[in-house]
Each structure stands twice: as structure tokens, then as C-alpha cells.
Amino acid sequence: MLNGPVLELQGIRKSFNLGADNETEVLHGIDLRINHGDFCAVIGPSGSGKSTLLNIVGLLDRPSSGSLRIDGRETTVLNDAQRTHLRGHRIGFVFQYHHLLSAFSALENVMMPLYADRGFRDAPMRERAAGLLDSVGMTPWLHAPANRLSGGQQQRVAVARALAMRPGLILADEPTGNLDTKSADGVFELLRKVCQEQSTAVLFVTHNPLLSARCDRTIEVVDGRISAD
């Protein structure tokens, strides 16, 4: 079991239109620490800054000021290539829409991050992808094209793909928002299982109070600040 923080934010601020008359600060000094194995809900009203915060944590955007460390490594001093490499190896993403390649099989979709990283395909890569699909209950659909899968099945493939590079942190942005209740519950429990068995930290953004109540920790973002944790 891994211990210690996978993610540390100190004084994170984010402003848009810097230097202009309409400069707007969206995040106002966010402090946050996420340890390996934490299963956290992120809640808050629309426009509260959740998406901006997630983009910054996922290294898709840069903060205007503050410190952001992943596995103890300060990311604000990294160049774009270094940020891309760190993001690809240490952060997994599961979005509301699965973003699978529809004409490719479930197996090929899960192999994609590995192939993009290494530039070639081999048997161990295939075995890794097949093992991940088995862990999310998708072995019977290994070779099924993504566009032939149900919404719940597609999100299971998306979770397997997010785990391909063995990340320490998964960012799940409304991953159950487009699913029926049964499928949503299945994806939620799958993410919890990953968190418990692999000590992977999960930030689960949701507007569903029933799901957030089942998380181990709830982080509420209001008006660009953490109002409760």
C-alpha cells in the first residue's frame, strides 16, 4: 500500500484575460492534498471553478500562481513536453463522454495510451490491455468495436484505458452523467475498487449527491474556493 501525497496544491490561483480590463480570477488560492488511495468527490454548483481546477490538476492548463506537485514533483516549472510526459504517465482521465475510438475494438482502445507512449505494439502490451479489460468485466467484449457497446460498457473500457499507464491519480469528470442508474452505480463501484486495490487516488466530480455521499471524502468548491473538505 502506497502512502503519502500523490497531489499537493498550495495557493493555486487562476485568472483569465491577464492584464486586460476584464481580467477575472476564477480560483482564489486553492490548498489541497490528496494521498494515494483517497477516494474523493468534488462537488459544487455550475460555474464554481470545478472544471478549471480539474484542468489545472490534470496539467491541461497552468495556474496563474501557486504550487502544484505530483508525487512530490513541482509541475509549475516544467515545460510543455515535460508536463505532457508526466500527465501521460501519472494521471488517468475518465470523462462524461467516453471518447473511445468508435471503429476500434475495446482491446485496441485500451492499448492506445501504451502504443502512443512506446510507438510500437507487442505481446506484453496486448496482455496488459486484456488483463485490464478482464478486471472491469469486459473480457467477453474484448474484440467488440466500441460503437457496439452499451454506455456502461463503454465507460468500463474508458476506466481500463485510464489505468493503462498505471497512474497514481484518476480524474473522473462526471463519468456517470450520461448513464442510467444501474450503469452509473457499476462505474462508481468500479472506480472504488480500483482505488482500494491499487491505491490509486480518485477525484470524482459529480452533481449526484447520492454518489458523492458514498465517497470517503467530499471536497466542495464554491466561487473558486474550497468551502468544505
Secondary structure, DSSP 8 states (H G I E B T S, - for coil): ---SEEEEEEEEEEEESTTSTT-EEEEEEEEEEEETT-EEEEE--TTSSHHHHHHHHTTSS--SEEEEEETTEE-TT--HHHHHHHHHHHEEEE-SS----TTSBHHHHHHHHHHHHHSS--HHHHHHHHHHHHHTT-GGGTTSBGGGS-HHHHHHHHHHHHTTT--SEEEEESTTTTS-HHHHHHHHHHHHHHHHHH--EEEEE-S-HHHHTTSSEEEEEETTEEEE-
